[in-house]
């Protein structure tokens, strides 16, 4: 998630509606996306490393 576009959308909506619009993020969703991305990166690193090591030993 990138925060600047979300903040920009909130600011634009606040200007268009002439009301106070704040940026509210669900902490659980943010943590889940961070953990999921970290796990995917680690799995990709392990997969590439194991494939490279198998080529060298074969």
ChimeraX attribute file (.defattr): number of C-alpha atoms within 10 A of each C-alpha:
attribute: neighborCount
match mode: 1-to-1
recipient: residues
	/A:1	8
	/A:2	6
	/A:3	10
	/A:4	9
	/A:5	10
	/A:6	14
	/A:7	15
	/A:8	12
	/A:9	14
	/A:10	17
	/A:11	17
	/A:12	13
	/A:13	15
	/A:14	14
	/A:15	12
	/A:16	9
	/A:17	10
	/A:18	9
	/A:19	10
	/A:20	10
	/A:21	15
	/A:22	11
	/A:23	11
	/A:24	9
	/A:25	10
	/A:26	7
	/A:27	9
	/A:28	9
	/A:29	10
	/A:30	12
	/A:31	11
	/A:32	11
	/A:33	13
	/A:34	13
	/A:35	12
	/A:36	12
	/A:37	12
	/A:38	12
	/A:39	12
	/A:40	12
	/A:41	12
	/A:42	11
	/A:43	12
	/A:44	12
	/A:45	12
	/A:46	12
	/A:47	11
	/A:48	11
	/A:49	11
	/A:50	11
	/A:51	11
	/A:52	11
	/A:53	10
	/A:54	10
	/A:55	8
	/A:56	7
	/A:57	6
	/A:58	5
